[in-house]
Amino acid sequence: MRKLNWFKAGAMAYMLLGALHLVSQTSKSGLSENVLQTFAEMKATTFNFMGQHDLMQFYTGFSITMGFMLFAFGLQAFLIKYPTLSVYIANAIVSIIASVLAILYFHPLAWSFLLFATLSFTIGAVSAKKQGVA
C-alpha cells in the first residue's frame, strides 16, 4: 500500500471545496423563504460603481470567484510533484488564515475542509522536515 501523500490530500481538500461551492451556486433549489427574500432585497439594492449594479451581482460574482480560486489553488498545489519545505509551510499558512476566516464567517462544511487542508500541509511539512526535504 502506498504512503498517503499529505500535500496532495491538502490540495484535494481545496479542489473539492471549490467544486462543491461552485455546484452550490448553480443549485438554488430548496432555499428557505427567508433566503429567497434576502436575495430579492439584494437584487433590489442597486448602486452605481463603474456602471449600474445590484448587490446580488456582487454577491454572485464574488462567490463564483471564491469557488474558482479555491479550486485553482488546490489544483496548482496538486500539480507540484516535489514540494519543498517552504511550499509546505506557505500552503499551511494560507490554510490557517483561510480556516480562521471560514470559522468566523462560514459554515462547518467549509471550515472542516480548510482545517483538514491545514492539518495535511502541516503533517506534510513535519514529515518533509524529518526526511530532510529542503
C-alpha positions in Angstrom: 0.0 0.0 0.0 1.3 3.4 -0.9 2.0 6.0 1.8 -0.5 8.9 2.0 0.8 12.0 0.3 -0.3 14.7 2.8 0.4 17.5 0.3 -1.9 16.0 -2.3 -4.5 15.4 0.3 -4.5 19.0 1.4 -4.6 20.1 -2.3 -7.6 17.9 -3.0 -9.4 19.3 0.0 -9.2 22.7 -1.7 -10.3 21.4 -5.0 -13.2 19.5 -3.5 -14.3 22.6 -1.5 -14.1 24.8 -4.6 -16.0 22.4 -6.7 -18.8 21.9 -4.1 -19.0 25.7 -3.7 -19.4 26.1 -7.5 -22.1 23.4 -7.6 -24.0 25.0 -4.7 -24.0 28.3 -6.6 -25.8 26.7 -9.5 -28.4 24.8 -7.4 -30.7 27.2 -5.8 -33.5 24.7 -5.1 -34.6 24.0 -1.5 -33.8 27.5 -0.3 -35.8 28.9 2.6 -38.3 31.7 2.2 -36.0 33.9 4.3 -33.0 33.3 2.0 -35.1 34.0 -1.1 -36.4 37.2 0.4 -32.8 38.2 1.3 -31.8 37.5 -2.4 -34.7 39.6 -3.6 -33.6 42.5 -1.3 -30.0 42.2 -2.6 -31.2 42.4 -6.2 -33.3 45.5 -5.3 -30.3 47.2 -3.8 -28.6 49.0 -6.7 -25.6 51.3 -6.9 -23.5 53.0 -9.5 -19.9 51.8 -9.5 -18.4 52.0 -12.9 -21.9 51.2 -14.2 -25.2 50.2 -12.6 -25.1 47.1 -10.5 -27.0 45.4 -7.7 -25.8 43.8 -4.6 -26.8 40.3 -5.8 -24.5 40.7 -8.8 -21.6 41.4 -6.5 -22.5 38.5 -4.2 -22.8 36.1 -7.1 -19.6 37.3 -8.7 -17.5 37.1 -5.6 -19.0 33.7 -4.6 -18.2 32.2 -8.0 -14.8 33.7 -7.9 -14.2 32.3 -4.5 -15.2 28.8 -5.6 -13.0 29.1 -8.7 -10.0 30.4 -6.7 -10.3 27.6 -4.1 -10.3 25.0 -6.9 -7.4 26.7 -8.7 -5.3 27.0 -5.5 -5.8 23.3 -4.9 -5.1 22.3 -8.5 -1.9 24.3 -8.5 -0.8 22.7 -5.3 -1.8 19.3 -6.6 0.4 19.7 -9.7 3.5 20.3 -7.7 5.3 17.0 -8.0 8.0 17.5 -5.3 7.1 20.3 -2.9 9.9 21.9 -0.9 9.6 22.6 2.8 8.9 26.3 2.1 6.0 25.3 -0.2 4.5 23.1 2.6 4.9 25.9 5.1 3.4 28.5 2.7 0.4 26.3 2.0 -0.1 25.6 5.7 0.0 29.4 6.5 -2.6 30.1 3.7 -4.7 27.3 5.0 -4.5 28.6 8.6 -5.7 32.0 7.5 -8.4 30.6 5.4 -9.5 28.3 8.2 -9.8 31.2 10.7 -11.8 33.3 8.2 -14.0 30.3 7.5 -14.7 29.7 11.2 -15.6 33.3 11.6 -17.8 33.7 8.6 -18.9 30.4 7.0 -20.5 27.1 7.9 -18.8 24.0 9.3 -18.5 22.2 6.0 -16.3 24.9 4.6 -14.1 25.2 7.6 -13.8 21.4 8.1 -12.3 21.2 4.6 -9.9 24.0 5.3 -8.9 22.6 8.7 -8.2 19.3 7.0 -6.0 21.1 4.4 -4.2 22.9 7.2 -3.6 19.6 9.1 -2.5 17.9 5.9 0.0 20.6 4.9 1.3 20.7 8.5 1.8 17.0 8.8 3.4 17.0 5.4 5.8 19.8 6.4 6.8 17.8 9.6 7.3 14.7 7.5 9.3 16.6 4.9 11.5 18.1 7.6 12.2 14.7 9.1 13.1 13.4 5.6 15.5 16.3 5.1 13.5 18.0 2.3 14.9 21.4 1.7 
